[in-house]
């Protein structure tokens, strides 16, 4: 039989589950807090329902562990995340986890309520939440935080640590959607022109990036066997990434659809031929000091280049030439924008970007597609030489 004890705005539900081997009574407890807006009658009815549900769980063998969120979060990293997630994802979640544990880490898993999580999530939408810009975090980023907490609780439910996942009742607050900053065609034209005085590997890197929209890891994973000089094709087959724990390492592509082949202009392949000759000359000069990894983008000794190096080079290059700096990923957005504005169908755009589904492309670039749709009427009008005055009612005679 369950007992209920009121504690401020919440209720402590306790159920006796018999006795252990030493004759000590086993008590399972759960804290329930009514949602805001419930009337007294509604809250009383819901409390009774929670009591019955908890009694049922205890009869079915559920046994809560008095474990704090931070402790169980670390167990989740070791038992689930590390064996199943990509190294880059694992390291990114480690960073997210630190912030969450500062807010919720001291609380017991079985006593964390939906409201506790909601209050934390709400702080992420306030000014100052973005530690880099001092502004708010985007709704997408906030959802990453909530998904992380939900994944930990989902694992806890499977392991019998808690009976339910409170994240299902949490709402991500709406924030002002920041428009993606992308390089305009005139910016890219100027950038490519100014690159003529830069080291060859960076000239090649940014020319390929502009005409492909490849992801950072895909660019760094390119090898000479992926380059078809006869047909001017470059194929994505792997990625090169970096984590503190593993250093620079080779990995599979993000999804199967990320493995793709694109065709490039003659000018890009002219640079590639020059670049290959330059790299071969450097290999001969260094002899056995050269480490042949077959990679396009390598350091001075032929080893895979650190994935962050093109970013730092672009930052210095833009500062030196008074160009806007939007980071490497902006080239991917620019590439997609050009394709959409030139009338390339969404399925082809999705394939070129290596998205797993067309809906992914539509969701990310919906604003660009909306702008393109506004020109549809003008295009048809122009093609048919249509003039609204031609259909106007003639003036009465």
C-alpha positions in Angstrom: 0.0 0.0 0.0 1.4 3.4 -1.0 1.6 6.4 1.4 1.6 10.0 0.3 3.3 12.9 2.1 3.0 16.5 1.0 6.2 18.4 0.7 5.7 22.0 -0.3 4.5 22.0 -3.8 5.3 18.3 -4.4 4.3 14.9 -3.0 6.4 12.0 -1.8 4.9 8.7 -2.8 6.4 5.7 -0.8 5.7 2.0 -1.4 6.7 -0.9 0.8 8.3 -3.7 -1.3 8.8 -6.3 1.4 12.0 -7.1 3.1 15.6 -7.8 2.0 17.7 -10.8 2.9 18.7 -9.1 6.2 15.1 -8.5 7.2 15.3 -4.8 6.4 12.2 -3.3 4.9 12.6 -2.1 1.3 10.9 1.2 0.6 10.7 2.7 -2.9 9.9 6.4 -3.2 9.0 8.8 -5.9 8.4 12.6 -5.9 5.6 14.0 -8.0 5.0 17.7 -8.6 1.7 18.8 -10.2 2.0 20.7 -13.5 1.2 24.4 -13.3 -2.4 25.2 -14.2 -4.0 22.2 -12.7 -7.0 22.8 -10.4 -7.0 21.4 -6.9 -9.5 18.7 -8.1 -7.4 17.8 -11.1 -4.2 17.7 -9.1 -5.8 15.3 -6.5 -7.0 13.0 -9.3 -3.6 13.0 -11.0 -1.9 12.3 -7.7 -4.1 9.3 -7.1 -3.2 8.0 -10.7 0.5 8.5 -10.0 0.2 6.5 -6.8 -1.5 3.6 -8.5 1.0 3.6 -11.4 3.9 3.7 -8.9 2.4 0.8 -6.9 2.1 -1.2 -10.2 5.7 -0.5 -11.1 6.9 -1.7 -7.7 4.9 -4.9 -8.0 6.5 -5.5 -11.4 9.9 -5.4 -9.9 11.0 -1.8 -10.5 13.7 -0.8 -8.1 15.0 2.8 -8.2 18.6 3.6 -7.5 19.5 6.5 -5.3 21.9 7.8 -7.9 22.7 11.4 -8.8 22.3 12.6 -12.4 26.0 13.3 -12.9 27.0 9.8 -11.6 24.6 8.1 -13.9 25.5 10.4 -16.8 29.1 9.2 -16.6 27.8 5.6 -16.5 25.8 6.4 -19.7 29.0 7.7 -21.4 30.9 4.6 -20.5 28.2 1.9 -21.1 26.4 3.4 -24.1 27.9 6.4 -25.7 31.5 5.3 -26.1 30.7 1.9 -27.7 28.0 3.2 -30.0 28.6 6.8 -31.0 31.1 8.3 -33.4 34.2 9.8 -31.6 33.3 13.4 -32.7 29.7 13.0 -31.4 31.0 11.5 -28.2 33.4 14.4 -27.6 30.7 17.0 -28.5 28.3 15.4 -26.0 30.9 15.5 -23.3 31.0 19.2 -23.7 27.2 19.5 -23.5 27.1 17.1 -20.5 29.4 19.4 -18.5 26.9 22.3 -18.7 24.0 20.1 -17.9 25.7 18.5 -14.9 26.4 21.9 -13.4 22.6 22.5 -13.3 21.2 19.0 -12.7 24.2 16.9 -11.7 23.6 17.1 -7.9 20.0 15.9 -8.1 18.9 12.3 -7.8 17.7 10.7 -11.0 14.4 9.5 -9.5 13.7 13.0 -8.1 14.3 15.1 -11.2 11.0 16.4 -12.5 9.9 17.7 -15.9 9.8 21.1 -14.3 13.4 20.9 -13.2 14.4 20.2 -16.7 12.1 22.8 -18.1 13.6 25.5 -15.9 17.1 24.5 -17.1 16.1 24.5 -20.8 14.5 27.9 -20.3 17.8 29.4 -19.1 19.3 28.4 -22.5 17.0 30.8 -24.3 18.1 33.9 -22.3 20.8 36.4 -23.2 24.2 35.2 -22.1 23.4 31.6 -22.7 25.7 31.5 -25.8 29.1 31.5 -24.2 30.8 32.5 -27.5 28.5 35.5 -28.5 26.8 36.4 -25.3 23.4 36.1 -26.9 20.8 33.3 -26.8 21.2 29.8 -28.1 19.2 28.7 -31.1 16.2 26.4 -30.8 18.2 23.8 -32.6 21.0 24.0 -30.1 18.6 24.0 -27.1 17.0 20.8 -28.5 20.5 19.2 -28.6 20.7 19.8 -24.8 17.2 18.4 -24.2 17.9 15.4 -26.4 21.0 14.6 -24.4 19.1 14.6 -21.1 16.4 12.5 -22.8 18.9 10.0 -24.0 20.3 9.6 -20.5 16.9 9.2 -19.0 15.8 6.8 -21.7 18.8 4.6 -20.9 18.0 4.9 -17.2 14.4 3.6 -17.9 15.9 0.6 -19.7 18.3 -0.1 -16.8 15.5 0.2 -14.2 17.0 3.2 -12.5 13.9 5.4 -13.0 10.3 4.5 -14.1 9.8 7.2 -16.7 11.5 9.8 -18.9 10.4 13.3 -17.7 11.7 14.9 -20.9 8.6 13.9 -22.8 6.7 16.7 -21.0 9.4 19.4 -21.6 8.9 22.1 -24.3 11.8 23.8 -26.2 11.3 27.6 -26.0 11.0 29.4 -29.3 13.9 31.7 -30.1 14.5 34.2 -32.9 15.8 32.2 -35.9 19.1 33.6 -37.0 19.5 33.8 -40.7 22.5 31.8 -41.9 25.4 34.1 -43.1 26.6 32.9 -46.5 29.2 34.1 -48.9 27.6 35.9 -51.8 28.8 35.1 -55.4 30.8 38.3 -55.6 32.5 37.5 -52.3 33.5 34.0 -53.6 34.7 35.5 -56.9 36.9 37.9 -55.1 38.1 35.2 -52.7 39.1 32.8 -55.5 40.9 35.6 -57.3 42.9 36.6 -54.2 43.8 33.0 -53.5 46.3 33.0 -56.3 49.0 34.3 -53.9 48.3 31.6 -51.3 50.0 28.2 -50.8 48.9 25.7 -53.4 47.2 23.3 -51.0 44.8 26.1 -49.8 44.1 27.3 -53.3 43.1 23.7 -54.1 41.2 23.3 -50.9 38.9 26.3 -51.3 38.4 25.8 -55.0 37.1 22.2 -54.3 35.0 23.5 -51.4 33.4 26.2 -53.4 32.3 23.8 -56.2 31.2 21.0 -54.0 30.0 22.1 -50.6 31.8 19.1 -49.0 31.8 18.9 -45.2 35.0 19.6 -43.4 35.7 16.0 -42.5 35.0 14.9 -46.1 37.5 17.5 -47.5 40.2 16.4 -45.1 39.6 12.7 -46.0 40.1 13.1 -49.8 42.8 10.9 -51.2 44.4 11.0 -54.7 42.7 7.7 -55.6 39.4 9.6 -55.2 40.3 11.9 -58.0 39.4 10.9 -61.6 41.5 13.2 -63.7 40.1 11.8 -67.0 36.5 12.6 -66.2 37.1 15.5 -63.8 35.3 13.6 -60.9 36.0 13.7 -57.2 34.5 11.1 -54.8 33.8 11.2 -51.1 34.6 7.9 -49.5 35.8 8.7 -45.9 36.3 11.5 -43.4 39.3 12.7 -41.4 38.5 14.0 -38.0 40.1 15.1 -34.7 39.4 14.5 -31.1 41.6 15.2 -28.1 41.6 11.6 -27.1 42.3 10.1 -30.6 44.1 12.9 -32.4 43.7 13.0 -36.2 42.0 9.8 -37.3 40.1 8.4 -40.4 36.4 7.5 -40.1 33.5 6.5 -42.2 31.2 9.1 -43.8 28.3 10.6 -41.8 25.8 8.4 -43.7 25.8 6.0 -46.6 24.3 8.8 -48.8 27.3 11.0 -47.9 29.4 8.8 -50.2 29.0 10.6 -53.5 30.8 11.8 -56.7 30.7 15.3 -58.2 32.0 16.7 -61.4 34.3 19.8 -61.3 35.3 22.5 -63.8 38.5 22.4 -65.9 40.0 25.2 -63.9 39.8 23.2 -60.6 41.5 20.1 -62.2 44.2 22.3 -63.7 45.0 23.3 -60.2 44.8 19.7 -59.0 47.4 18.6 -61.6 49.7 21.3 -60.6 49.2 20.5 -56.9 49.9 16.8 -57.5 53.2 17.6 -59.2 54.2 19.9 -56.4 53.4 17.2 -53.8 55.3 14.6 -55.7 58.4 16.9 -55.9 58.2 17.5 -52.2 58.0 13.7 -51.6 61.2 13.2 -53.6 63.0 16.0 -51.8 62.2 14.6 -48.3 62.8 10.9 -49.2 62.2 8.6 -46.2 61.1 11.6 -44.1 57.9 11.8 -46.1 54.9 9.8 -44.7 52.8 8.7 -47.7 49.1 8.6 -46.7 47.8 9.4 -50.2 45.9 12.4 -48.8 45.5 15.6 -50.8 45.8 17.8 -47.7 48.8 17.0 -45.7 51.4 18.8 -43.4 55.0 19.3 -44.4 55.9 15.6 -43.9 52.9 14.1 -45.7 50.8 13.3 -42.7 47.1 14.1 -42.7 46.6 17.8 -42.1 44.8 18.8 -38.8 41.1 19.4 -39.7 41.2 22.9 -38.1 44.1 24.3 -40.2 42.0 25.4 -43.2 39.6 27.3 -40.8 42.5 29.2 -39.2 44.0 29.9 -42.6 40.7 31.3 -43.9 40.4 33.5 -40.8 43.8 35.1 -41.4 43.2 35.3 -45.1 39.8 37.1 -44.7 41.3 39.5 -42.1 44.2 40.3 -44.4 42.0 41.0 -47.5 39.0 42.7 -45.7 36.7 39.8 -46.7 33.8 38.7 -44.5 34.6 35.6 -42.4 31.7 33.2 -41.9 33.6 30.0 -41.3 34.0 26.9 -43.5 30.5 25.6 -43.3 29.2 28.7 -44.9 30.6 27.6 -48.2 28.3 24.5 -48.0 25.3 26.8 -47.5 26.5 29.1 -50.4 26.8 26.0 -52.6 23.3 24.9 -51.8 22.0 28.5 -52.3 23.5 28.7 -55.8 22.0 25.4 -56.8 18.5 26.3 -55.6 18.6 29.8 -57.1 19.8 28.3 -60.5 16.7 26.0 -60.5 18.3 22.7 -59.7 15.7 20.3 -58.4 15.6 19.5 -54.6 16.4 15.8 -55.1 19.6 16.7 -57.0 20.6 19.3 -54.4 20.1 16.8 -51.7 22.2 14.2 -53.5 25.0 16.8 -54.1 25.1 17.7 -50.4 25.1 14.1 -49.3 21.9 14.3 -47.2 20.3 11.1 -46.1 16.8 12.3 -47.0 15.4 15.1 -49.2 13.4 16.3 -46.2 16.7 17.1 -44.5 17.6 19.4 -47.3 14.2 21.0 -47.4 14.2 21.7 -43.7 17.7 23.3 -43.7 17.2 25.4 -46.8 13.5 26.1 -46.6 14.2 29.9 -46.5 16.3 29.8 -49.7 13.6 27.7 -51.4 10.9 30.1 -50.4 12.8 32.9 -52.0 13.2 30.9 -55.1 9.5 30.1 -55.2 8.6 33.8 -55.2 10.3 34.1 -58.6 8.3 31.4 -60.1 5.4 33.7 -61.1 7.8 36.2 -62.6 9.6 33.5 -64.6 6.3 32.2 -66.1 5.1 35.7 -66.8 8.4 36.5 -68.6 8.3 33.3 -70.6 4.8 33.8 -71.8 5.2 37.6 -72.4 2.2 38.0 -70.2 0.8 41.5 -69.5 -2.0 41.9 -66.9 -3.4 44.8 -68.9 -4.1 42.4 -71.8 -6.9 40.8 -69.7 -8.3 44.0 -68.3 -12.0 44.7 -69.1 -12.2 47.1 -72.0 -13.5 50.5 -71.3 -17.2 51.0 -72.1 -17.8 52.7 -75.4 
